[in-house]
Amino acid sequence: MDEVKPVSSANLKSPQGPKCILSGVQPSGKLHLGNYFGAVKQHIAAQGDGECYYFIADYHALTTVHDAATLRQNVLDVALDYFALGLDPEKTAFFRQSDVPEVCELSWILSTVAPMGLLEKAVSYKEKVDKGLDSSVGLFTYPVLMAADILAYRSHLVPVGKDQVQHLEITRDLAVKFNNRFGDTFPLPDYRLTPASKVPGTDGQKMSKSYGNTIDIFAEGKALKKSVMGVVTDSKTVEEPKDPATCNVFALHSLFATPEQGEVLATKYQAGGMGYGVAKTELLSLIDAYFAQARERRRELASDMGQIQQWLRKGAEKARATARATLELVRSKCGLR
């Protein structure tokens, strides 16, 4: 690993101000509670903390989504979800990754300083191949494109889950290698771990689309009830005391309940005389109420998709201006200008 040299040149400051926050979400399916508590909620809360760039990672999604119509719809669904949940297009540049093609050129340039051994150590690649994904070049070089996403906006802070920390370390390594070879160019981004990194799915594993164990954020009616009532529990009878610390229903309940509501349910668990169906019914009510306002907002937004497209274009214009400036500097540094 190259030595990390301090980056202090004036031209390395983010063109938007002292802190640039960058994150992305893959449009590989409907957003679920794991996405919300692991990322979306924090993204929206951080809108006032700095200059935010959030993108819908449709280039990345091509490693798993191979139907054009599905990908287009997924992108629009993610956009609707974010705007309905409180993302403000006046505060945040929210855009399609593919609307900023400069990241692809930057990805290629970064790949020329990326050691094969560094990418071969990527745990995420090995895990995805083990789960049956095709071992494509795109999947293998995923961390390089992610590095380009981050460095294109001179990002200072990247909120991530634990499974993405290694990719941030790879990004820093590539920035250092480029800086050492061509001169100070990129600031080194830091990461911030997002809370609630493991939201249990309906089967007790980490909630994930790849496991088919999700509860969609905007599910309602029979679909929501079916998901909640399908959460796996142990086989204790109604009369037996139950342990809230090991119960998937209680863990999900804790994400939505007030401390007082949580204490009441925990007492009922420990006392016995209550079946899991009662807890699931209470969880169903909490989820339904929590997203009720956002659900109505989403219906309103869905009636005017032209507005959604306009907000995405606006975000892309801002993001692309920043990426172009970065790429011009990079081209100059490595001799392409």
N, C-alpha and C positions, 0 to 999 in steps of 0.2 A: 504494500500500500504506500502511495506517495506521501511525503510529509505534507501536513496541512499548513499552508502558509497563510498569514493574515491577509485579508483583502481590505484595503483602506482607500483605494483611489476614489476620487470624488465621483467619477463617472459610473461607479458601481452602485450608487444609491438607487433605490427604486424610483423610477420617474414619477410615481404617484405619491411619494411621501416616505415616512420613516418605516412603515410596516406594510408589507404586502402579504396577504393571506390567500393561499391557493388550495383548492380541493376539487375532486371530481367524483362523479358517480356513474357507474356503468348502467346503460339501459338494456340490461339482459333479461328484464321481466318486470312485473309490477313491484313497486317498493313495498316493503313489509315492515313490521315493528322493529326488526333487527336493524334495518337501514335507518329507521327514524331515530331510535335511541342511540345508535352507534355513530350516526353521522349527521343526518338532516337537521335534527334539533340543534346541534352545536353549530352547524353552518349558519342557521338563521340567527342564533343568539350572537354570533361573532360579527354581524354586519356593521356594528358601530365601533368595532375594535381596530379597524384598519381598512386599507383598500382591498376589497375582496374580489377574487376571481374564482368563480365556480363554473365548472364545465360538465356537460353531458358527454361522457367518454365513448363516443360512437366508433372511433377508430379502434379503441381497445376491445369494444364489444364484438368486432368482426372475428375475434378468435373463438367465439362461442355461438354467435347468432349469424346464421347463414341464409336467412330469408329476408329479402329487401323490404317487403311490406311490413313484416314483423318488426324489423329494426326501426323503420320510420315511425310506426305506431308507438313503439316503446319510448322513443325519444320524446314524442309529444306527451305521452303519459307522464314521464318524469318531469317535464317542464310544468305541466298542469299541477302535479303534486307539489312541487316546490313553491310555486306561486300561491297555491291555495293554502299552504301551511305557513305562509308569512314572508317569503322572500320578496324583497323590495327591489324592483329593477332600477329604481332611482339611486339606491345605495350600493348595489352589487352588479358587477358584470357577470351575467349568467348567459351561457352560450353553448352552442354545439362545438365540440372539439374539432370536427371536420370543417368548420367555418374559419379555422385558423390554420391553413395548410403549412404555414411557416414552421410549425412544430415538427412536421415530417422532415423538412430539410435539416433542421437542427438535430433531429434524431440521427440522421445519417452522419452528420459531422461528429456527433458525440460517439457514434459507433466506431469511428476511426481511432478513438483513444480508449475504447472499452476492451479490457482484456477478456478473452474467452473464459478464462478460469474464474473471473469474477461472476460472470453470468451463470456458469455451470454450478455455482454454489447457491443459486437462488432457490430457496425452499419452496416458494410458491409454484414454480415451474414443475418441480418434481411431484408435488402434491396433486396438481391438476392433471398431469399425465397419468398418475396412479389412479385417478378417478375416471379415466377414460377419455379425456380430451386429446385431440390430435396433437402430436408433438411438432407443431408447425414452427417455422422460423419466427413468425410473428409472436407466438406464445413465448418462445425462447428469449427474444429480444424485447419483450414487454417492458422490462425495467428501463431500457434505454429510451423508449418512447415516453415512459412516465417521467424520466429525468428531463427530457425535452419539455414536457408540459410544465414542469416546475421551474426550470431555469429560463424558459422563454419570457416569463413575467418577472424575473429577478426576485422570486418569492423569498420571503424571510421566514414564514411560518406555514407549516403544512399539517393540518389536523388529520391524524390517521389512527386506525386500529392497530393492535399489536401485530397483526399479520402483514402489515405494510411497512413496518419499521425497517426491515432489511432493505426494501426498495428505496427508502429515504437515505439509508447509508450508502447504497450504490450510487444514488444521485450525487451525494457529497463527494464520493470517490471520483466520479467522472468530472465533476466541476474542478476538483483539485488537479486532476491529470491535465485537463484543458488549460487551466491557469498556469500550471508549471511548464507546459509546452509552448504556449502562445502568449503568456503574460496575463496579468490580473484582468479577469473578465467577469466571472460570476461570483456573487456573494454566496456563502454556504448556507443553505436553508436549514432551519431547525424543525423538529416535529413536535407536535403536542398530542399526546395520547387522548383519544376520546373516551369518556366514561361508558359504562354499560356495554363493555366490549363483548360480553356473551349474554345475549338475550335468548332464553331457551325456546326452541321450536316446539311444535306440538308433540314431537317424539322425545323431547328431553335433550337432544343434541343442540348445538348452536344453530339458531335459526338461519337458514340459508336456502336460496332457491334451488341449489344443486341437490339438497336433501329432500325437497318437496315437503317441507315441514313448516311452512310460513303462515302467518296471519297478515293479510294485506292491510295496509294503512287505511284504505278507503273501502274495505269490505263492509257490507251492511246486510241487514235482513237475514235471509236463510243462509247465505254464504258465510257471513260472519258467525252465525250461531253454529253452523256445522264445524267450522274451524276450532272455535273455542271449546265446544263440547267434545271435540276429538282429542283434546290435550291428554296425553298419557299420564296416568296416576298409578300408585301401587294398588294392591288388592284388599286393603283394609276395609272392614265392614263399617256401616254407619255408626255403630256403637263404639268402635275402638278409637282411642286417642290417636292423633296423627301428628307428624312432625312437619311443621311449616318450612323448616330449613332444607328439607329434601324434596319438597313438592314443587313440581313445575307450575301448577296453577297458582300457588302462592307467590312464586318468583315473578310471574307475569303480573299478578295482582299488585305487587309492590311497586311496579313501574308507574302505575296510575293512581294508586290510593294515597290518601293523606296518611301521616304517621298514626293518627287516631284510628282511621279505618283499618290500617294494617294490624294494630294492636288488638282490635276487636276480633278480627278474623283469626289471628294467632291464638287468642284465648279459646275460641270455638274449636279450633283444631285440637288443641291440647286437652280440652275437656271431654271430647268424644260426643257422640250423639248427633253429629252432623255429617252428611255424606258429601262427597266431592262435587256432586251435582249442584249443591247449594253454592259452593265457592265458585264454580264455573258460571253459574247464573249471575252472581255478583260481578265477576270479571267481565262478562259480556256487557253488562250495564255500564260499567266504568269505561270500557273501550268505546262503546257507542256514544256516550256523552262527551268523552274527551275530544273526539274528532268531529262532533256534530257541526260545529260552526265552520270548520275547514271543509267539511263535506259539502255544505251548502255553497260555500265560496267556489269550490271546484266546479259545481254544476253551472254556476254563473259564468265562470271563465270558459268552460267547454262550449258555451253557446256563441263564443266569439273567438275562434281560433286565429283569426287575423291579428288580434291583439297579442296573442301568445307569440306568433311568428315575428311580430314587430319588436317585442321585447327581446327575443333571442337575437335578432339582427342588430339591435342596439348594443347588446352585450358583446356581440362578436366584433363590431366596429371598434369598440374600445379595446378589447383584448388584442385584436389584430394590429392596432396601431402600436401597442406596447411590444408585441412579438416582432414586428418589423424592425423597430428600433434596436432591439436586442440582436436580431439576426444580422443587421447591417454592421454592428460592432463585431460580431463573431466572424463574418466574412472578411472584414478588414484585418482582423487579428491573424487569421490563418491563411491569408493570401488570395482569397477569392475576389477581392476588389483592389 
